[in-house]
């Protein structure tokens, strides 16, 4: 408050990191749509594919999807809809 | 905005995940459920909870046989099936088998 310059300097590192996600998880998700992602479910099963879109429930649409159980490729799907409640994490790879 | 709406109606654009399910209406789909169950059938209806109505359904249940430690599969057929949405893990148009 007392020093405007110091405030803006303190803020600038935050702005750099915020290029990734703008401090907002959904902004990160929209940023990685179209990219190859790994989606891990609570069951431990992992899906790798191209992220088509995500919605507010964290429902996910993937293309060219591979299903890995215990790290072993078990199945391949063209398109996949994953119900959001099963999602543990989404990671860009 | 109106253009986008028109595109979504008559096109195969997937702008939200449930569009994938909408495009699978009247197609045979593969559905993975909680509890090591899989279902194949023709999708007649769905809603935002992923409640599903399917016909000509084959349900596969995977069961671990404790004595042999074998993975057993049990298959069940039904003509018409309503699936409660909260059991759904995954929905896919079945390219594979």
N, CA and C atoms of all chains as a GROMACS GRO file, in nm:
protein
  570
    1UNK      N    1   0.082  -0.120   0.000
    1UNK     CA    2   0.000   0.000   0.000
    1UNK      C    3   0.086   0.125   0.000
    2UNK      N    4   0.194   0.126   0.085
    2UNK     CA    5   0.278   0.244   0.096
    2UNK      C    6   0.366   0.262  -0.028
    3UNK      N    7   0.400   0.154  -0.094
    3UNK     CA    8   0.489   0.162  -0.208
    3UNK      C    9   0.432   0.086  -0.330
    4UNK      N   10   0.385   0.163  -0.424
    4UNK     CA   11   0.323   0.102  -0.541
    4UNK      C   12   0.422   0.022  -0.623
    5UNK      N   13   0.548   0.070  -0.635
    5UNK     CA   14   0.647   0.000  -0.716
    5UNK      C   15   0.680  -0.136  -0.657
    6UNK      N   16   0.696  -0.139  -0.525
    6UNK     CA   17   0.728  -0.265  -0.459
    6UNK      C   18   0.616  -0.367  -0.480
    7UNK      N   19   0.493  -0.319  -0.474
    7UNK     CA   20   0.379  -0.408  -0.494
    7UNK      C   21   0.384  -0.474  -0.631
    8UNK      N   22   0.410  -0.390  -0.732
    8UNK     CA   23   0.407  -0.446  -0.868
    8UNK      C   24   0.524  -0.542  -0.889
    9UNK      N   25   0.640  -0.512  -0.822
    9UNK     CA   26   0.754  -0.603  -0.836
    9UNK      C   27   0.724  -0.736  -0.769
   10UNK      N   28   0.662  -0.726  -0.653
   10UNK     CA   29   0.630  -0.849  -0.582
   10UNK      C   30   0.531  -0.933  -0.662
   11UNK      N   31   0.455  -0.869  -0.746
   11UNK     CA   32   0.348  -0.939  -0.819
   11UNK      C   33   0.399  -1.005  -0.946
   12UNK      N   34   0.510  -0.947  -1.002
   12UNK     CA   35   0.548  -0.994  -1.135
   12UNK      C   36   0.590  -1.141  -1.142
   13UNK      N   37   0.658  -1.197  -1.039
   13UNK     CA   38   0.688  -1.339  -1.050
   13UNK      C   39   0.562  -1.424  -1.056
   14UNK      N   40   0.462  -1.379  -0.981
   14UNK     CA   41   0.334  -1.450  -0.983
   14UNK      C   42   0.273  -1.448  -1.123
   15UNK      N   43   0.288  -1.336  -1.190
   15UNK     CA   44   0.231  -1.327  -1.324
   15UNK      C   45   0.301  -1.421  -1.421
   16UNK      N   46   0.432  -1.440  -1.402
   16UNK     CA   47   0.503  -1.532  -1.490
   16UNK      C   48   0.451  -1.674  -1.477
   17UNK      N   49   0.442  -1.721  -1.352
   17UNK     CA   50   0.392  -1.857  -1.333
   17UNK      C   51   0.247  -1.868  -1.376
   18UNK      N   52   0.174  -1.756  -1.365
   18UNK     CA   53   0.032  -1.763  -1.398
   18UNK      C   54   0.009  -1.780  -1.547
   19UNK      N   55   0.117  -1.767  -1.628
   19UNK     CA   56   0.098  -1.797  -1.770
   19UNK      C   57   0.052  -1.941  -1.787
   20UNK      N   58   0.092  -2.026  -1.697
   20UNK     CA   59   0.051  -2.166  -1.706
   20UNK      C   60  -0.098  -2.180  -1.679
   21UNK      N   61  -0.145  -2.119  -1.574
   21UNK     CA   62  -0.283  -2.149  -1.537
   21UNK      C   63  -0.363  -2.029  -1.491
   22UNK      N   64  -0.306  -1.911  -1.490
   22UNK     CA   65  -0.376  -1.792  -1.443
   22UNK      C   66  -0.442  -1.816  -1.307
   23UNK      N   67  -0.372  -1.890  -1.223
   23UNK     CA   68  -0.418  -1.922  -1.088
   23UNK      C   69  -0.554  -1.990  -1.087
   24UNK      N   70  -0.585  -2.059  -1.196
   24UNK     CA   71  -0.718  -2.114  -1.210
   24UNK      C   72  -0.708  -2.252  -1.275
   25UNK      N   73  -0.743  -2.358  -1.201
   25UNK     CA   74  -0.728  -2.492  -1.256
   25UNK      C   75  -0.803  -2.512  -1.388
   26UNK      N   76  -0.922  -2.455  -1.402
   26UNK     CA   77  -0.994  -2.478  -1.528
   26UNK      C   78  -0.926  -2.410  -1.645
   27UNK      N   79  -0.855  -2.297  -1.616
   27UNK     CA   80  -0.779  -2.232  -1.724
   27UNK      C   81  -0.668  -2.324  -1.772
   28UNK      N   82  -0.607  -2.396  -1.678
   28UNK     CA   83  -0.506  -2.495  -1.716
   28UNK      C   84  -0.566  -2.602  -1.805
   29UNK      N   85  -0.686  -2.648  -1.767
   29UNK     CA   86  -0.750  -2.754  -1.844
   29UNK      C   87  -0.782  -2.708  -1.985
   30UNK      N   88  -0.834  -2.584  -1.998
   30UNK     CA   89  -0.864  -2.538  -2.135
   30UNK      C   90  -0.736  -2.517  -2.214
   31UNK      N   91  -0.626  -2.488  -2.140
   31UNK     CA   92  -0.498  -2.469  -2.209
   31UNK      C   93  -0.446  -2.600  -2.267
   32UNK      N   94  -0.471  -2.711  -2.202
   32UNK     CA   95  -0.416  -2.838  -2.250
   32UNK      C   96  -0.515  -2.914  -2.337
   33UNK      N   97  -0.630  -2.857  -2.371
   33UNK     CA   98  -0.719  -2.927  -2.464
   33UNK      C   99  -0.651  -2.933  -2.600
   34UNK      N  100  -0.660  -3.051  -2.660
   34UNK     CA  101  -0.591  -3.076  -2.786
   34UNK      C  102  -0.457  -3.142  -2.766
   35UNK      N  103  -0.405  -3.137  -2.644
   35UNK     CA  104  -0.275  -3.198  -2.616
   35UNK      C  105  -0.292  -3.344  -2.574
   36UNK      N  106  -0.182  -3.417  -2.575
   36UNK     CA  107  -0.184  -3.554  -2.528
   36UNK      C  108  -0.181  -3.552  -2.375
   37UNK      N  109  -0.270  -3.626  -2.314
   37UNK     CA  110  -0.280  -3.622  -2.169
   37UNK      C  111  -0.288  -3.764  -2.112
   38UNK      N  112  -0.257  -3.773  -1.984
   38UNK     CA  113  -0.279  -3.895  -1.909
   38UNK      C  114  -0.386  -3.866  -1.805
   39UNK      N  115  -0.490  -3.947  -1.802
   39UNK     CA  116  -0.597  -3.930  -1.705
   39UNK      C  117  -0.597  -4.052  -1.614
   40UNK      N  118  -0.572  -4.031  -1.486
   40UNK     CA  119  -0.574  -4.143  -1.392
   40UNK      C  120  -0.706  -4.142  -1.318
   41UNK      N  121  -0.767  -4.257  -1.304
   41UNK     CA  122  -0.893  -4.269  -1.232
   41UNK      C  123  -0.866  -4.317  -1.091
   42UNK      N  124  -0.966  -4.300  -1.005
   42UNK     CA  125  -0.953  -4.345  -0.867
   42UNK      C  126  -0.924  -4.494  -0.857
   43UNK      N  127  -0.969  -4.571  -0.956
   43UNK     CA  128  -0.946  -4.715  -0.957
   43UNK      C  129  -0.800  -4.748  -0.988
   44UNK      N  130  -0.721  -4.648  -1.033
   44UNK     CA  131  -0.582  -4.673  -1.067
   44UNK      C  132  -0.561  -4.691  -1.216
   45UNK      N  133  -0.671  -4.714  -1.289
   45UNK     CA  134  -0.661  -4.728  -1.434
   45UNK      C  135  -0.623  -4.592  -1.495
   46UNK      N  136  -0.535  -4.596  -1.597
   46UNK     CA  137  -0.491  -4.472  -1.659
   46UNK      C  138  -0.528  -4.472  -1.807
   47UNK      N  139  -0.576  -4.358  -1.855
   47UNK     CA  140  -0.608  -4.342  -1.996
   47UNK      C  141  -0.518  -4.237  -2.056
   48UNK      N  142  -0.457  -4.270  -2.171
   48UNK     CA  143  -0.372  -4.175  -2.241
   48UNK      C  144  -0.432  -4.148  -2.378
   49UNK      N  145  -0.447  -4.021  -2.410
   49UNK     CA  146  -0.502  -3.987  -2.541
   49UNK      C  147  -0.502  -3.837  -2.560
   50UNK      N  148  -0.562  -3.795  -2.674
   50UNK     CA  149  -0.570  -3.653  -2.704
   50UNK      C  150  -0.695  -3.595  -2.638
   51UNK      N  151  -0.675  -3.493  -2.557
   51UNK     CA  152  -0.786  -3.433  -2.482
   51UNK      C  153  -0.872  -3.350  -2.576
   52UNK      N  154  -0.996  -3.393  -2.594
   52UNK     CA  155  -1.088  -3.318  -2.681
   52UNK      C  156  -1.153  -3.204  -2.605
   53UNK      N  157  -1.208  -3.236  -2.488
   53UNK     CA  158  -1.269  -3.131  -2.406
   53UNK      C  159  -1.299  -3.182  -2.265
   54UNK      N  160  -1.322  -3.086  -2.177
   54UNK     CA  161  -1.355  -3.112  -2.038
   54UNK      C  162  -1.473  -3.023  -2.003
   55UNK      N  163  -1.562  -3.066  -1.915
   55UNK     CA  164  -1.669  -2.976  -1.871
   55UNK      C  165  -1.660  -2.955  -1.719
   56UNK      N  166  -1.757  -2.883  -1.666
   56UNK     CA  167  -1.755  -2.844  -1.526
   56UNK      C  168  -1.760  -2.960  -1.429
   57UNK      N  169  -1.812  -3.074  -1.472
   57UNK     CA  170  -1.814  -3.194  -1.386
   57UNK      C  171  -1.682  -3.269  -1.394
   58UNK      N  172  -1.589  -3.218  -1.478
   58UNK     CA  173  -1.466  -3.286  -1.511
   58UNK      C  174  -1.490  -3.412  -1.593
   59UNK      N  175  -1.609  -3.420  -1.656
   59UNK     CA  176  -1.627  -3.520  -1.762
   59UNK      C  177  -1.524  -3.490  -1.869
   60UNK      N  178  -1.472  -3.597  -1.931
   60UNK     CA  179  -1.361  -3.580  -2.025
   60UNK      C  180  -1.390  -3.656  -2.154
   61UNK      N  181  -1.357  -3.593  -2.266
   61UNK     CA  182  -1.361  -3.664  -2.395
   61UNK      C  183  -1.219  -3.678  -2.446
   62UNK      N  184  -1.180  -3.801  -2.476
   62UNK     CA  185  -1.046  -3.831  -2.527
   62UNK      C  186  -1.056  -3.895  -2.664
   63UNK      N  187  -0.952  -3.872  -2.746
   63UNK     CA  188  -0.939  -3.936  -2.877
   63UNK      C  189  -0.817  -4.025  -2.876
   64UNK      N  190  -0.818  -4.128  -2.961
   64UNK     CA  191  -0.700  -4.216  -2.975
   64UNK      C  192  -0.652  -4.262  -2.838
   65UNK      N  193  -0.743  -4.323  -2.764
   65UNK     CA  194  -0.717  -4.350  -2.623
   65UNK      C  195  -0.658  -4.488  -2.600
   66UNK      N  196  -0.560  -4.492  -2.511
   66UNK     CA  197  -0.503  -4.619  -2.468
   66UNK      C  198  -0.532  -4.637  -2.320
   67UNK      N  199  -0.573  -4.759  -2.284
   67UNK     CA  200  -0.605  -4.789  -2.145
   67UNK      C  201  -0.492  -4.870  -2.082
   68UNK      N  202  -0.438  -4.818  -1.974
   68UNK     CA  203  -0.329  -4.888  -1.904
   68UNK      C  204  -0.376  -4.934  -1.766
   69UNK      N  205  -0.364  -5.064  -1.741
   69UNK     CA  206  -0.393  -5.118  -1.609
   69UNK      C  207  -0.262  -5.169  -1.552
   70UNK      N  208  -0.223  -5.119  -1.435
   70UNK     CA  209  -0.093  -5.151  -1.374
   70UNK      C  210   0.021  -5.125  -1.473
   71UNK      N  211   0.009  -5.018  -1.550
   71UNK     CA  212   0.114  -4.982  -1.644
   71UNK      C  213   0.118  -5.064  -1.771
   72UNK      N  214   0.025  -5.159  -1.785
   72UNK     CA  215   0.023  -5.246  -1.903
   72UNK      C  216  -0.092  -5.204  -1.995
   73UNK      N  217  -0.062  -5.189  -2.124
   73UNK     CA  218  -0.165  -5.151  -2.221
   73UNK      C  219  -0.269  -5.261  -2.234
   74UNK      N  220  -0.395  -5.230  -2.201
   74UNK     CA  221  -0.498  -5.333  -2.201
   74UNK      C  222  -0.599  -5.315  -2.314
   75UNK      N  223  -0.620  -5.192  -2.360
   75UNK     CA  224  -0.727  -5.165  -2.455
   75UNK      C  225  -0.697  -5.038  -2.532
   76UNK      N  226  -0.758  -5.027  -2.649
   76UNK     CA  227  -0.748  -4.902  -2.725
   76UNK      C  228  -0.888  -4.864  -2.774
   77UNK      N  229  -0.918  -4.737  -2.765
   77UNK     CA  230  -1.048  -4.687  -2.808
   77UNK      C  231  -1.026  -4.569  -2.901
   78UNK      N  232  -1.119  -4.549  -2.995
   78UNK     CA  233  -1.113  -4.431  -3.080
   78UNK      C  234  -1.148  -4.308  -3.000
   79UNK      N  235  -1.271  -4.306  -2.953
   79UNK     CA  236  -1.318  -4.197  -2.868
   79UNK      C  237  -1.361  -4.254  -2.735
   80UNK      N  238  -1.344  -4.174  -2.630
   80UNK     CA  239  -1.385  -4.218  -2.498
   80UNK      C  240  -1.445  -4.101  -2.421
   81UNK      N  241  -1.558  -4.128  -2.357
   81UNK     CA  242  -1.616  -4.034  -2.261
   81UNK      C  243  -1.588  -4.089  -2.122
   82UNK      N  244  -1.526  -4.008  -2.036
   82UNK     CA  245  -1.499  -4.051  -1.898
   82UNK      C  246  -1.582  -3.966  -1.804
   83UNK      N  247  -1.660  -4.031  -1.718
   83UNK     CA  248  -1.744  -3.957  -1.623
   83UNK      C  249  -1.656  -3.893  -1.516
   84UNK      N  250  -1.677  -3.763  -1.492
   84UNK     CA  251  -1.587  -3.683  -1.412
   84UNK      C  252  -1.560  -3.733  -1.272
   85UNK      N  253  -1.658  -3.797  -1.208
   85UNK     CA  254  -1.641  -3.834  -1.068
   85UNK      C  255  -1.532  -3.938  -1.048
   86UNK      N  256  -1.492  -4.007  -1.155
   86UNK     CA  257  -1.390  -4.111  -1.144
   86UNK      C  258  -1.248  -4.057  -1.155
   87UNK      N  259  -1.235  -3.928  -1.188
   87UNK     CA  260  -1.102  -3.874  -1.223
   87UNK      C  261  -1.021  -3.843  -1.097
   88UNK      N  262  -0.896  -3.893  -1.096
   88UNK     CA  263  -0.802  -3.859  -0.990
   88UNK      C  264  -0.714  -3.742  -1.034
   89UNK      N  265  -0.654  -3.754  -1.152
   89UNK     CA  266  -0.578  -3.640  -1.205
   89UNK      C  267  -0.576  -3.640  -1.358
   90UNK      N  268  -0.544  -3.524  -1.412
   90UNK     CA  269  -0.524  -3.508  -1.557
   90UNK      C  270  -0.386  -3.444  -1.573
   91UNK      N  271  -0.302  -3.508  -1.652
   91UNK     CA  272  -0.165  -3.458  -1.667
   91UNK      C  273  -0.131  -3.448  -1.815
   92UNK      N  274  -0.071  -3.339  -1.857
   92UNK     CA  275  -0.027  -3.330  -1.996
   92UNK      C  276   0.105  -3.405  -2.010
   93UNK      N  277   0.118  -3.482  -2.119
   93UNK     CA  278   0.239  -3.563  -2.137
   93UNK      C  279   0.300  -3.534  -2.275
   94UNK      N  280  -2.255  -1.635  -3.260
   94UNK     CA  281  -2.312  -1.730  -3.162
   94UNK      C  282  -2.412  -1.824  -3.229
   95UNK      N  283  -2.495  -1.764  -3.314
   95UNK     CA  284  -2.595  -1.846  -3.381
   95UNK      C  285  -2.528  -1.949  -3.472
   96UNK      N  286  -2.416  -1.909  -3.534
   96UNK     CA  287  -2.345  -2.002  -3.620
   96UNK      C  288  -2.295  -2.122  -3.542
   97UNK      N  289  -2.239  -2.092  -3.423
   97UNK     CA  290  -2.186  -2.201  -3.340
   97UNK      C  291  -2.298  -2.298  -3.306
   98UNK      N  292  -2.414  -2.242  -3.270
   98UNK     CA  293  -2.527  -2.328  -3.234
   98UNK      C  294  -2.568  -2.417  -3.350
   99UNK      N  295  -2.570  -2.359  -3.470
   99UNK     CA  296  -2.609  -2.438  -3.587
   99UNK      C  297  -2.508  -2.548  -3.613
  100UNK      N  298  -2.379  -2.515  -3.596
  100UNK     CA  299  -2.275  -2.615  -3.616
  100UNK      C  300  -2.294  -2.732  -3.522
  101UNK      N  301  -2.324  -2.699  -3.398
  101UNK     CA  302  -2.336  -2.805  -3.298
  101UNK      C  303  -2.455  -2.895  -3.328
  102UNK      N  304  -2.559  -2.838  -3.383
  102UNK     CA  305  -2.678  -2.918  -3.406
  102UNK      C  306  -2.658  -3.020  -3.516
  103UNK      N  307  -2.603  -2.976  -3.629
  103UNK     CA  308  -2.601  -3.067  -3.744
  103UNK      C  309  -2.462  -3.121  -3.773
  104UNK      N  310  -2.368  -3.092  -3.686
  104UNK     CA  311  -2.231  -3.135  -3.717
  104UNK      C  312  -2.182  -3.233  -3.612
  105UNK      N  313  -2.062  -3.283  -3.636
  105UNK     CA  314  -2.006  -3.380  -3.544
  105UNK      C  315  -1.903  -3.315  -3.453
  106UNK      N  316  -1.919  -3.185  -3.429
  106UNK     CA  317  -1.827  -3.113  -3.342
  106UNK      C  318  -1.849  -3.156  -3.197
  107UNK      N  319  -1.741  -3.188  -3.130
  107UNK     CA  320  -1.749  -3.224  -2.989
  107UNK      C  321  -1.699  -3.105  -2.908
  108UNK      N  322  -1.794  -3.023  -2.857
  108UNK     CA  323  -1.752  -2.905  -2.781
  108UNK      C  324  -1.766  -2.928  -2.632
  109UNK      N  325  -1.840  -3.030  -2.593
  109UNK     CA  326  -1.839  -3.072  -2.453
  109UNK      C  327  -1.842  -3.224  -2.451
  110UNK      N  328  -1.789  -3.284  -2.343
  110UNK     CA  329  -1.772  -3.430  -2.343
  110UNK      C  330  -1.901  -3.508  -2.372
  111UNK      N  331  -2.014  -3.459  -2.323
  111UNK     CA  332  -2.138  -3.534  -2.344
  111UNK      C  333  -2.180  -3.537  -2.492
  112UNK      N  334  -2.122  -3.447  -2.575
  112UNK     CA  335  -2.149  -3.453  -2.719
  112UNK      C  336  -2.106  -3.587  -2.777
  113UNK      N  337  -1.998  -3.644  -2.720
  113UNK     CA  338  -1.954  -3.777  -2.765
  113UNK      C  339  -2.064  -3.879  -2.745
  114UNK      N  340  -2.134  -3.868  -2.632
  114UNK     CA  341  -2.241  -3.963  -2.603
  114UNK      C  342  -2.359  -3.936  -2.696
  115UNK      N  343  -2.386  -3.806  -2.720
  115UNK     CA  344  -2.498  -3.771  -2.810
  115UNK      C  345  -2.473  -3.828  -2.950
  116UNK      N  346  -2.347  -3.823  -2.995
  116UNK     CA  347  -2.315  -3.875  -3.129
  116UNK      C  348  -2.325  -4.027  -3.134
  117UNK      N  349  -2.329  -4.091  -3.018
  117UNK     CA  350  -2.338  -4.237  -3.014
  117UNK      C  351  -2.482  -4.286  -3.002
  118UNK      N  352  -2.578  -4.194  -3.002
  118UNK     CA  353  -2.718  -4.236  -2.992
  118UNK      C  354  -2.751  -4.329  -3.109
  119UNK      N  355  -2.825  -4.435  -3.078
  119UNK     CA  356  -2.865  -4.537  -3.177
  119UNK      C  357  -2.747  -4.616  -3.233
  120UNK      N  358  -2.631  -4.601  -3.170
  120UNK     CA  359  -2.515  -4.683  -3.208
  120UNK      C  360  -2.490  -4.784  -3.096
  121UNK      N  361  -2.415  -4.889  -3.132
  121UNK     CA  362  -2.373  -4.981  -3.026
  121UNK      C  363  -2.256  -4.918  -2.952
  122UNK      N  364  -2.265  -4.916  -2.821
  122UNK     CA  365  -2.160  -4.855  -2.740
  122UNK      C  366  -2.105  -4.956  -2.642
  123UNK      N  367  -1.984  -4.924  -2.597
  123UNK     CA  368  -1.919  -5.001  -2.492
  123UNK      C  369  -1.919  -4.915  -2.366
  124UNK      N  370  -1.968  -4.969  -2.256
  124UNK     CA  371  -1.977  -4.892  -2.131
  124UNK      C  372  -1.904  -4.969  -2.023
  125UNK      N  373  -1.810  -4.902  -1.955
  125UNK     CA  374  -1.741  -4.962  -1.842
  125UNK      C  375  -1.808  -4.911  -1.716
  126UNK      N  376  -1.840  -5.003  -1.625
  126UNK     CA  377  -1.909  -4.966  -1.502
  126UNK      C  378  -1.822  -4.998  -1.382
  127UNK      N  379  -1.861  -4.940  -1.268
  127UNK     CA  380  -1.794  -4.974  -1.144
  127UNK      C  381  -1.816  -5.122  -1.112
  128UNK      N  382  -1.723  -5.180  -1.037
  128UNK     CA  383  -1.738  -5.318  -0.995
  128UNK      C  384  -1.703  -5.417  -1.104
  129UNK      N  385  -1.605  -5.383  -1.190
  129UNK     CA  386  -1.555  -5.473  -1.294
  129UNK      C  387  -1.668  -5.528  -1.381
  130UNK      N  388  -1.752  -5.437  -1.427
  130UNK     CA  389  -1.859  -5.475  -1.519
  130UNK      C  390  -1.845  -5.397  -1.649
  131UNK      N  391  -1.876  -5.466  -1.758
  131UNK     CA  392  -1.877  -5.400  -1.888
  131UNK      C  393  -2.008  -5.431  -1.958
  132UNK      N  394  -2.053  -5.336  -2.038
  132UNK     CA  395  -2.180  -5.352  -2.107
  132UNK      C  396  -2.163  -5.311  -2.252
  133UNK      N  397  -2.218  -5.392  -2.342
  133UNK     CA  398  -2.228  -5.353  -2.482
  133UNK      C  399  -2.373  -5.353  -2.522
  134UNK      N  400  -2.418  -5.248  -2.587
  134UNK     CA  401  -2.557  -5.243  -2.630
  134UNK      C  402  -2.584  -5.120  -2.712
  135UNK      N  403  -2.706  -5.114  -2.768
  135UNK     CA  404  -2.744  -4.999  -2.850
  135UNK      C  405  -2.798  -4.889  -2.760
  136UNK      N  406  -2.739  -4.770  -2.773
  136UNK     CA  407  -2.775  -4.658  -2.685
  136UNK      C  408  -2.901  -4.590  -2.735
  137UNK      N  409  -3.004  -4.589  -2.649
  137UNK     CA  410  -3.131  -4.524  -2.687
  137UNK      C  411  -3.148  -4.388  -2.622
  138UNK      N  412  -3.099  -4.372  -2.501
  138UNK     CA  413  -3.119  -4.244  -2.432
  138UNK      C  414  -3.012  -4.225  -2.326
  139UNK      N  415  -2.984  -4.100  -2.295
  139UNK     CA  416  -2.889  -4.068  -2.188
  139UNK      C  417  -2.928  -3.933  -2.132
  140UNK      N  418  -2.877  -3.900  -2.014
  140UNK     CA  419  -2.894  -3.764  -1.961
  140UNK      C  420  -2.763  -3.719  -1.897
  141UNK      N  421  -2.768  -3.601  -1.832
  141UNK     CA  422  -2.644  -3.543  -1.781
  141UNK      C  423  -2.585  -3.622  -1.665
  142UNK      N  424  -2.666  -3.708  -1.600
  142UNK     CA  425  -2.611  -3.795  -1.494
  142UNK      C  426  -2.541  -3.917  -1.553
  143UNK      N  427  -2.551  -3.932  -1.686
  143UNK     CA  428  -2.507  -4.054  -1.755
  143UNK      C  429  -2.598  -4.171  -1.727
  144UNK      N  430  -2.721  -4.143  -1.679
  144UNK     CA  431  -2.821  -4.250  -1.684
  144UNK      C  432  -2.834  -4.291  -1.830
  145UNK      N  433  -2.841  -4.423  -1.854
  145UNK     CA  434  -2.843  -4.472  -1.992
  145UNK      C  435  -2.959  -4.568  -2.011
  146UNK      N  436  -3.015  -4.568  -2.130
  146UNK     CA  437  -3.108  -4.674  -2.170
  146UNK      C  438  -3.047  -4.744  -2.290
  147UNK      N  439  -3.029  -4.876  -2.276
  147UNK     CA  440  -2.964  -4.956  -2.381
  147UNK      C  441  -3.051  -5.075  -2.417
  148UNK      N  442  -3.040  -5.119  -2.543
  148UNK     CA  443  -3.112  -5.240  -2.585
  148UNK      C  444  -3.013  -5.342  -2.638
  149UNK      N  445  -3.059  -5.466  -2.650
  149UNK     CA  446  -2.976  -5.579  -2.695
  149UNK      C  447  -2.843  -5.580  -2.621
  150UNK      N  448  -2.853  -5.591  -2.490
  150UNK     CA  449  -2.738  -5.568  -2.405
  150UNK      C  450  -2.667  -5.699  -2.370
  151UNK      N  451  -2.534  -5.696  -2.377
  151UNK     CA  452  -2.455  -5.804  -2.320
  151UNK      C  453  -2.372  -5.745  -2.207
  152UNK      N  454  -2.394  -5.799  -2.088
  152UNK     CA  455  -2.318  -5.754  -1.971
  152UNK      C  456  -2.211  -5.856  -1.938
  153UNK      N  457  -2.090  -5.810  -1.916
  153UNK     CA  458  -1.980  -5.899  -1.877
  153UNK      C  459  -1.934  -5.860  -1.737
  154UNK      N  460  -1.934  -5.957  -1.648
  154UNK     CA  461  -1.887  -5.933  -1.512
  154UNK      C  462  -1.758  -6.012  -1.491
  155UNK      N  463  -1.656  -5.945  -1.444
  155UNK     CA  464  -1.528  -6.012  -1.417
  155UNK      C  465  -1.521  -6.045  -1.268
  156UNK      N  466  -1.504  -6.173  -1.238
  156UNK     CA  467  -1.501  -6.218  -1.098
  156UNK      C  468  -1.372  -6.294  -1.072
  157UNK      N  469  -1.308  -6.263  -0.962
  157UNK     CA  470  -1.187  -6.336  -0.922
  157UNK      C  471  -1.232  -6.464  -0.849
  158UNK      N  472  -1.191  -6.576  -0.905
  158UNK     CA  473  -1.221  -6.703  -0.840
  158UNK      C  474  -1.118  -6.727  -0.730
  159UNK      N  475  -1.162  -6.731  -0.604
  159UNK     CA  476  -1.069  -6.737  -0.492
  159UNK      C  477  -0.990  -6.868  -0.489
  160UNK      N  478  -1.055  -6.979  -0.527
  160UNK     CA  479  -0.986  -7.108  -0.518
  160UNK      C  480  -0.878  -7.120  -0.624
  161UNK      N  481  -0.914  -7.094  -0.750
  161UNK     CA  482  -0.819  -7.112  -0.860
  161UNK      C  483  -0.736  -6.987  -0.884
  162UNK      N  484  -0.778  -6.876  -0.824
  162UNK     CA  485  -0.718  -6.746  -0.852
  162UNK      C  486  -0.723  -6.716  -1.002
  163UNK      N  487  -0.832  -6.761  -1.065
  163UNK     CA  488  -0.854  -6.732  -1.206
  163UNK      C  489  -0.951  -6.615  -1.218
  164UNK      N  490  -0.938  -6.543  -1.328
  164UNK     CA  491  -1.033  -6.436  -1.356
  164UNK      C  492  -1.146  -6.497  -1.438
  165UNK      N  493  -1.265  -6.507  -1.376
  165UNK     CA  494  -1.380  -6.564  -1.445
  165UNK      C  495  -1.463  -6.454  -1.506
  166UNK      N  496  -1.525  -6.481  -1.619
  166UNK     CA  497  -1.618  -6.385  -1.676
  166UNK      C  498  -1.758  -6.446  -1.678
  167UNK      N  499  -1.853  -6.365  -1.636
  167UNK     CA  500  -1.993  -6.407  -1.640
  167UNK      C  501  -2.065  -6.316  -1.738
  168UNK      N  502  -2.136  -6.375  -1.831
  168UNK     CA  503  -2.207  -6.295  -1.932
  168UNK      C  504  -2.357  -6.304  -1.909
  169UNK      N  505  -2.424  -6.192  -1.923
  169UNK     CA  506  -2.569  -6.188  -1.910
  169UNK      C  507  -2.626  -6.109  -2.027
  170UNK      N  508  -2.739  -6.154  -2.079
  170UNK     CA  509  -2.805  -6.082  -2.188
  170UNK      C  510  -2.931  -6.018  -2.135
  171UNK      N  511  -2.963  -5.898  -2.184
  171UNK     CA  512  -3.095  -5.843  -2.157
  171UNK      C  513  -3.142  -5.760  -2.277
  172UNK      N  514  -3.273  -5.760  -2.293
  172UNK     CA  515  -3.331  -5.690  -2.408
  172UNK      C  516  -3.323  -5.540  -2.390
  173UNK      N  517  -3.356  -5.494  -2.271
  173UNK     CA  518  -3.363  -5.350  -2.246
  173UNK      C  519  -3.306  -5.326  -2.106
  174UNK      N  520  -3.226  -5.222  -2.093
  174UNK     CA  521  -3.158  -5.201  -1.966
  174UNK      C  522  -3.149  -5.052  -1.937
  175UNK      N  523  -3.181  -5.015  -1.813
  175UNK     CA  524  -3.156  -4.878  -1.764
  175UNK      C  525  -3.034  -4.885  -1.673
  176UNK      N  526  -2.933  -4.803  -1.699
  176UNK     CA  527  -2.815  -4.799  -1.614
  176UNK      C  528  -2.815  -4.670  -1.536
  177UNK      N  529  -2.802  -4.678  -1.404
  177UNK     CA  530  -2.794  -4.557  -1.323
  177UNK      C  531  -2.658  -4.490  -1.346
  178UNK      N  532  -2.662  -4.357  -1.366
  178UNK     CA  533  -2.544  -4.284  -1.408
  178UNK      C  534  -2.424  -4.296  -1.318
  179UNK      N  535  -2.446  -4.306  -1.187
  179UNK     CA  536  -2.331  -4.302  -1.096
  179UNK      C  537  -2.244  -4.427  -1.105
  180UNK      N  538  -2.294  -4.531  -1.172
  180UNK     CA  539  -2.213  -4.652  -1.189
  180UNK      C  540  -2.122  -4.642  -1.312
  181UNK      N  541  -2.144  -4.542  -1.396
  181UNK     CA  542  -2.072  -4.533  -1.523
  181UNK      C  543  -1.930  -4.480  -1.500
  182UNK      N  544  -1.833  -4.547  -1.561
  182UNK     CA  545  -1.695  -4.498  -1.559
  182UNK      C  546  -1.659  -4.440  -1.695
  183UNK      N  547  -1.699  -4.510  -1.801
  183UNK     CA  548  -1.651  -4.475  -1.936
  183UNK      C  549  -1.753  -4.516  -2.041
  184UNK      N  550  -1.768  -4.437  -2.144
  184UNK     CA  551  -1.856  -4.472  -2.256
  184UNK      C  552  -1.776  -4.456  -2.384
  185UNK      N  553  -1.782  -4.557  -2.470
  185UNK     CA  554  -1.708  -4.549  -2.596
  185UNK      C  555  -1.784  -4.617  -2.709
  186UNK      N  556  -1.787  -4.557  -2.827
  186UNK     CA  557  -1.838  -4.629  -2.943
  186UNK      C  558  -1.741  -4.742  -2.972
  187UNK      N  559  -1.787  -4.867  -2.981
  187UNK     CA  560  -1.695  -4.982  -2.981
  187UNK      C  561  -1.630  -5.004  -3.116
  188UNK      N  562  -1.507  -4.954  -3.133
  188UNK     CA  563  -1.429  -4.988  -3.251
  188UNK      C  564  -1.368  -5.125  -3.233
  189UNK      N  565  -1.330  -5.152  -3.110
  189UNK     CA  566  -1.265  -5.279  -3.081
  189UNK      C  567  -1.369  -5.386  -3.055
  190UNK      N  568  -1.341  -5.508  -3.094
  190UNK     CA  569  -1.426  -5.627  -3.083
  190UNK      C  570  -1.571  -5.590  -3.065
   0.00000   0.00000   0.00000
